[in-house]
């Protein structure tokens, strides 16, 4: 899945899913900065990530390895 700056996303980590936004993403979709209004692991409000598993849309924090999956939020 291709993401763009400003995309509304759903971020899943362990057993919860929260809303967020893509603040920045590399042209090749490998690294991104995502924002959210919550705590995910040790991250409060934003997380720099790098792609871990493209088939699952899985990314990992470049700071502590926290794994998240992201997907675009459905348009309403």
Secondary structure by P-SEA (a helix, b strand, c coil): cccccbbbbbbbcccbbbbbbbcccccccccccccccccccccccbbbbccccccccbbbbccccbbbbbbccccc
